[in-house]
Amino acid sequence: MPKKEVEVLVRAIIQVKGKILVCRKLKRKYFFFPGGHLEFGENTKKALIREIREELGIVIKKCFFIGGTEHIFVEDNRKRQEINLVFEVPIKKITTQNIEDHLRFYFIDKKQLVKEKILPIALKYAIIKWLKDKKIFWRSEI
């Protein structure tokens, strides 16, 4: 029986010149939006600031809550429930430098998001819709 876990993550939606920043772990075949785990006692905006600084080496000045998703999945024989809290992060210029050895960052044209394997899938489609209507969202796959 796989171990079960509940995880809360913060995710950044960073747009630069019509492209969205995504990342990928080296040994995985899918993309995800930058961010990471909320630590106990940490507020979500501070968690996002910390994660983006750790992953990209930049300090976020502003971020705006745009929605959330939840889903259950199995990875590495562990059953997980993941809650994603998503923020728009306005940045005018960014390079895809790789500070963390296990991550690679890429820009994907907004129009190509639908064709790429981006997980969680509920978040991918929520972001595609949000890019069009800018409405706060909640999506659940549970």
N, C-alpha and C positions, 0 to 999 in steps of 0.2 A: 504494500500500500504506500503510495507516494506521500511524503510529508506535505502538509497543507500550510500555506502562508497567505497573509493579507499584506499587501504592500501599497503604500501611498507614494506617488511620484509627482513631480512637477515637470512640466514640459514647456519649452520655449518655441514659439513660432516666430522665426526670424526671416523677414523678406528683404531681399536686396535686388533691385532692378528686375522685378518680375520673377525672381527665383526664390525658392524656399530652401533653407538649410536643413539637411538631414544628416544622420550619422549611421555608422555601421560598425559593429564589433568585427574584428578581423576574421574570426572563424564562423561567422553567421552569414546567411545569404539573404538577409532582409535589412531594410533601413528602419530607423525610428527617429522621432524628433528629439533634439538635444534636451538634456535635463537629467534628473535622477531622483534618488530616494530622499524623502523627507526624514530628517532625523528627529528623534523624540524631543519634544519641547521647542522645536524650531518652527517659526512661522513660515508660511509657504513662499512669500516673496523673498525672505532671506535665504531659504533653501535654493530657490532658483538663482539668485545672485551668486551663491556659493558654487553651485554646480556649473554654471556657465563660466565662472572664473577658473575653476579647476579644469574644465574641458577645453576651453578656448583661450583662456588668458585675458579675457576682457571683463571690464566692470560694467554691469548694467546700471544705467541711470534711472530708467523707467520701465515698468511692465504693467500690463493691464489684463485682468482676468477675462477670458473669453469663453470658458466652458470646461466640461469634464466628461470623462467616460469611465466605464467599469466593464471588466470582463474577467473570465476565468480561462486559464490555459495551463498546459503541462510543458515544462522545459527541464531538461536534465533530471528526469524522474521526480520532479517536484511539482505538485499541483499548487497553483498560485491564483489568488484573486488580486487583481491590480486595479487601483483607482488612480486615474490620471487627472490632475488639475492643470489646466492649460492657460498659458499667458502669451499675449502678443508682446514681443520685445522690439521696440523701434530702434533700429541701428542703421546708419546710412552706409557704412563701409565695414567690411569684415574680410579677413583672409581665412582660409580653411586650414589653418595650422593645426598640427596634431601634437598636443601637449601630452595626452595620455596615450601610451604605446598601443593599447588594445583597441583604440577607436580611430576611425577615419571619417572625415567630414566631406560632404559634397553639396553642391547646389543643384537643385532640380527645378526646371521650368515649371511654373504653376500648372500649365496645361498638360504636363506629362505626369503629374502626380498619380492620376488614375491608373496609369500603365505600370507603375513601379510597385514592388512588394514592400509596403510600408506597414509596420505593425505597431500597435494593435489596429486591426482593420476598421473597427468602429471609429477610432480616432482619425484615421486617414480620411474616411468619408465625411466625418464631421468637419474636418479642416477644409476639405474641398468645398463643402456647402458654405462654411463660414467665410471663405475667401470671396464668395459671391454676394452673400447677404449681410455679413458682419453682425449676425444675431448670436447672442450668447446661447450655448448649446449644452445639452446633456444627452448622452447616448449610453445605453446599457445593453450588453450582450448576455445578461444573466436572466 
